Amino acid sequence: MAITKVNNAMQDALAAAQPTITSVGTLTSLAVDTITIDGSEIDASGSLIFDVGGNLTINVDGSVVSLADDSVNFGQFFNSGSGDFNIYSPTSNKDIVFRGSDGGTGIIALTLDMSDGGTAYYASHVRLADGKTASFGAGNDIEITSDGTNGT
């Protein structure tokens, strides 16, 4: 009699845990705590953390990884087809901002102003290594260079 009760309890537990099994190994939906996996989507009612012991690879055959807030696409990473890694801000006139911490103080290191054709605003210096040239104008009308001792 005790074995029958255990078997019945186990069947009830399995049925409650996986009520949407359609065949062996196939789930139509799975809900665990506040996370639901359904079709091609994972929904979480709060924050979601991936704690991976190794590397995390996002492999998309469509070539675009989109970032969205409340279904509004605000950023994309993609392969242009030529193998170039692209970062794209699809919202009109919204900047791309690089932030960091300088001695514990939050800073904006670089802003790319999309409403001004991509003008770059640096929070500090732009430094080039010796022997490198900063060129200005479509025809390199003005060039500034330094050999480590003299600037021209």
Buried (B, 14 or more C-beta within 10 A) or exposed (E): EEEEEEEEEEEEEEEEEEEEBEEEEEEEEBEEEEEBEEEEEEEEEEEEEEEEEEEEEEEEEEEEEBEEEEEEBEBBBBBEEEEEEEEBBEEEEEBBEEEEEEEEEEEEBBBBBBEEEEEEEEEEEEEEEEEEEEEEEEEEEEEEBBEEEEEE
